Amino acid sequence: MAGLASTAVLLSGCGLSFGSGDDDKVKAPQGVVTETQAEKIVDRYVSVAKEADAKRDGKLLATVEGGGQLERGRAQYAHHPHMTAAERKESAAPDDYVDREFLIPRKGRATWFAVTARPKGGPADGERQLLVFDREKGSRSWHNMASVTATPAGDDKKEGPLRFAEDKHGFARAVPSDSSRHRVKSPDELPGVLADLYTLRSPLESSAFADTKTARSVHDAAQGVEEKLGQHASATFSQGKNKDSATDKVYALETRDRGTFVVFNTAIDQHQQVASAGMTMTPDREMYPFVGKKAAKGFTIHRLHQFSALVPARGKIELLGYQVTVTDATRK
């Protein structure tokens, strides 16, 4: 901007006039929020989320969370009476997020921003999380829409944290969800492509995903269910419908190596039933909040997955991490 100001002075000295007043000044690009505003938004989120967790208050949580993050949070409150002590500790909100690095897109290029940070109390070289904050439709308040891992997918974790691209003004480069900048897949195609790992049951090598620990975990989940059910019951899988349209929104940022970091949700419905009319099955603990403990001929289990993935400039999609929560179940 200093260079622009000097040019204007020189031109004025030559007798040329470009008018006067604020309307004639070149306005510096602005971010979706300032870093100071972003700090306050995250601070408020941490404070309110901790209070909501302590009370298991879904309405209070809804003031600072939205989309898939809120759906998962409310479901965890329903699961709380059936959790072990270790599970309760793991699901609790962090006391704070430290070593924050803000990823703020330029205003007009996105409606949201993100922050990478470590949960307070974790190891200094521990896994970094990326939290996405956005305004839901019709709301002026900021909500945490997702909390995912921002660590590369390499199983040995030697690559270090992801590095995100910036434009010449220092703003994070948001990638449109329908962008076809890569030959692999656009960001908004990832929920459906992920569901294929459950529904198509083809080898991982023939899928759009690289062979990583996370991808193998998702790919093998369906087989694990079938092995658990045995010969007396069967299970099929389908892509489920998200309860809230905000959960469908996909967020994407460009990385320094011209890849695309993507945050998305995928709902998977697991349909299981007994093989014989004279048999019943008992629900698992994760179904108790929704169907109780009574046996039935079968169940449909709705699992919401929240993923982070890296779509590289070349090669297969790398699943970085995910969290899955049973958010509903029904009897057959």
N, C-alpha and C positions, 0 to 999 in steps of 0.2 A: 504493500500500500504506500510505502514511502516513495517508491519510484513513480507511482501515479501522481502523487502530490507534487513532486518536483516538475514533472512534465506539464502539469496545469499551470504552474507559476511561469515557466518559460513561454508557454503559448500566450498567456496574458500579457507578457512583456512585449510581444510582437504586435499588440493591438487587437488581438482576436478576443471576442467576448462569448462566453458560454452561459451567461445568465448568472443568477445569484440565488442563494437560499439552499436549504437542505435538500430540495428535490434534485439539485444538480450534482450533488456529491455521489461518488460511487460508494454504494453501501457494501460493507464487508459481509461476506457470507456468514450466516448464523447456523448454529447447531439446533437440533430438535430441542435440546435443553443446554444450559451451561453446565460445566463440571460442578460448580457450587450447588446448583439446583439438583443435579443428579445425586450428589452426596446426601443431601437432605431427604430425597425420595427413598434412597436405600436405608438411611437411618430410621426413617419412619416405618418402613416395611419391617425391618428387624424387630423394632420395638412392639409393633402391633401383632406381628406373627407370633412372637414369644408369648404375649398375653393371651392370644386366641388359643394357642396350643395348651397353655396352662389350664384354661377353662374348657377346652375342646368346644369352642364356640364358632360354629360354621358361619354365622351371620357376621361376626366380627372379622373373621378371616376373609370374607368376601369384600371387605373394604380395602384390602391390600393385595388380594390375589384374584386371578381371573383365568378363564379358559381351562386348559388341561391341568394347570397347577392347582387351581381351586377344586376341581373335580377330584383330583387325587388327595388333596388335603382333607376334604370333607369325608371321603371314604376312609381315610386313615383314622379319623375320629370315631367312625362307626366300628372299625376293627379294634380299637384300643382295648375294650374289655376282654378280647380274646387273644391279645398279644402276650408274648413272653416279656420278661423284664428287659432282655437284650433287644428285642424288637422295638419296644417302646423307646429305649434310649436312642436307637438308630434313627427312628422316625421323628425325633424331637427337632424343633427348629434350632439352628446354631445360635450361640450367644451373640455372635457378630460375624461380619465378614471383614477380613483384614487383607492388606496388600492389594487394595482395589486398583484396578486399571479400567478406565471408562472407555467405551466404544460408542461414540456419539456421532450418528450420521448427520449430514448436512440437512438443514430444514428444507422441506420440499422434496427430498429424496426418500424419506421414510417418516413414519409417525412414532417411532420407538427408538429406544437405546438399550445398550447392554453394559454389563460390568463383569469382569472376571475377577475372582477373588478366592481366598482360601477361608474355610470355616475356622473361626477362632478356636484355638486349642489343638488344632491339628499340626502335623509335622511341617517344618518350614519348607520342605521340598515336596509336600503332599500335593495331591491332585487338586487342580484348580477347577472351580465351578464357573459357569457362565449363566448369569441371570438376565432374563429379558424383561424389560418394563415397557408397557404400552398402555394406551387409554382405550378402554372398551367403548363400543359404540354407545353414544349418548352420555358418556361419563367424562368429567373433567379431571377425575382423579387417576393417578398412576397405579397400575396393578402389575404385580409380578406374574408373568404369563408362563414362564418356564424356568427351570433350574436344572442344568445339564452339565456333563463333564466337558472340559475344554482341554483335555489331554489327548495327544495323538494316540492312534490305535495300536502302535507297536507294542507287542506283548511284553517287551522288556522295559518299556517306558523310558528309553534312553534319549528319545528325540527332544525332550523338554516341552514346554508349553507352546501352543500354537501362537503364531504371530500374524496379526491382522493388518491388512493394507490400509493406507490413508491417502486421501487426495492431497493436492498441493496446499490446501488450507489446514490440514491436520485432522480432517473429519474421517470417521470410519466409512468405508465404502459398502453401503447396503446394496444387496443384489436383489432385483425384482424376483418374486417367487416363480414367475413364469419365464424367467430368462433361459434362453437356449445357448448360452455362451459356451457350454461344454457339449461335446457329442454324447456324453454319457446319459444324463437325465437332468431335467430342470428341477429346481427345489420342490415345486408343488407336485411333482410326480413321485416323490420319495415315499409318502404314506402308502400308496398302492403297491409300489415295488417291494416295500418291506412286508406287506401282507402276503405277497407271493411266497415268502420264505415259509409261511405257515400252510398256505392253501395248495400250492403246486407240488410240494414235497419232492422236488427235483434236487439233485446233488448241489451242494453249495458252490462247487466249481463252475456250474453252468448258470449261476445267478449273476445279478449285476453287482454283487458285493464281493469285496476282497476277503480272503480267508484270514480273519482275525478272531481273537478270543470272543469278542462280543458277538460277531456274526455267527460263530459256531454255537454260542449259547442260544441265540434266537432260533437258528435253524434246527437244533436238536430238541427244542422244547416240545414240539408236537409228538415226536417219537417217544419222548419221556412220558408223556401223558398216556399214550397207547400201551406202553409197557406196564405202567402203573395199573391201568384198568384190567389188563389181562384179556383172556378169551371170553369172558362173560359180559363184556360191555364194549362199546365202540365210541369213538369220538371223531367229529369232523370240525373244521375250522372255516371261518369266513371273516371278511373284513367287516367290522361293526360300524355303526353310525354314531358319531359323536353327539352327545346330548346338547352341547352348546356350540353354536357356529364359531365362537371365538376359538374353540379348540382346534378348528380346521386351519387356522392361520399358520402359515409357515414363515419363519424368519431366516434370513441368509445374509452372510457377510463375506466379502472377499478376503482371502488370505494373501500374505506377501508373495507366495509362490504361485499366485493366480489360481488357486483353488477356491472352492466355495464351501464355507462352513454353514451347515444347515441345522436348524432346530425345528422339530416337527413331532406331531402326535399321531399314533396309529392305534385304533381300537380293534381288538380281535375278539370275536365271539367263538367260544368253545361249546359245541353242542355234543353232549354225551348222553347215552342211554343204554339200558341193559339189553342184552341179546335175547332174553326169554321173557315172555309175558308174566311168568310166575315169579320173577325176581325183582328186587329193588336195590338201590344203592344209597349209601349214606353220604351226606354232603361233607366236604372238607372244611376245615376250620376257617378258611378264607371266605367261605360262603355263609357262615353263621349269621352275620348281620342282616342278610337279605332273605334267607330262606329258613333260618333256624337249623335245628339238628335232626329233624324228622326225615326219614328215608323217602325216596320217590323213585319213579321209573327212570327219571333222567333230569338233567339240569342244563340250562344255558348260562354260561359264565361270561360276563363282559369284562375284559381286561383292557385297561388303558395303558399304553406304552408311551413314554416320552423319550425321544431319541436326540442324540447329536450325531452328525455324520459329516464327513469331509468328502466332497466331490472334487477329485483332483483334476488338474488341467488335462491329464492323460491317465488312463487306467481305470480300475474299478472303484466303486464307492467304498469308503472305509467307515464302518460303524464305529464310533468312538465309545459310546456308552449309552445305557438306558436304565430307566426305572419303570417297573410295571406294578400296577395296583388293580385289584379286583374292585370295580366301582359299582357292580350290580350283579345279580344272579336271579334266575327264575326257575320254578319247577315245571316239569313237563307232565 
